[in-house]
Amino acid sequence: MLDRFRRAAGVVWRQAHGSVFVLPDGGGDVVVLTGTGEQLWWLLAEPMTIDQAARRLADIYGVPDAAVSRDVAPVVADLAARGVLERG
């Protein structure tokens, strides 16, 4: 079964000035998401796999799934390592 990711339950976040600002649970550096990162944040309000997120972003931006998938995986891994996404 493929891992599904979603926003971590304990994070505080706000949208302002075309960006999403996320404070990981327990502190740490603020994560600033812009452009497709901001759109990814909105998508991950519901649990989904990296492939599902990539397909949704590809549809939104009108680009091939494969191009988006290469870019989404490392971003999701980074956000999970920072504690702003969780598996679920």
Steps between C-alpha positions, in 0.01 A plus 500: 500500500631846410548759771241771522590843635297783651553816700627419849236548766704725730627758254395862503472660159371811331456617145616853426645692207473207257686260727428248773704537820525183710639466853586140582355354819753551777665796329774516244543720198195633324442326167390732220315341208443691178380414152450128455609444861203704615270301273648174635420618855134548404487156337647332807208606716387146410732198513642404161799328348778689328373370165148621573629844597718513187205411276285769660773761461560393139130545430495841667804629312445311172835320497597130471464288815858369475653847513305589812558167674880549489459834676232407755675204663798694643275784617271259685802325652642832618169617648454166678855524641421850630190365671239695306368193315419162647426159360141402518 
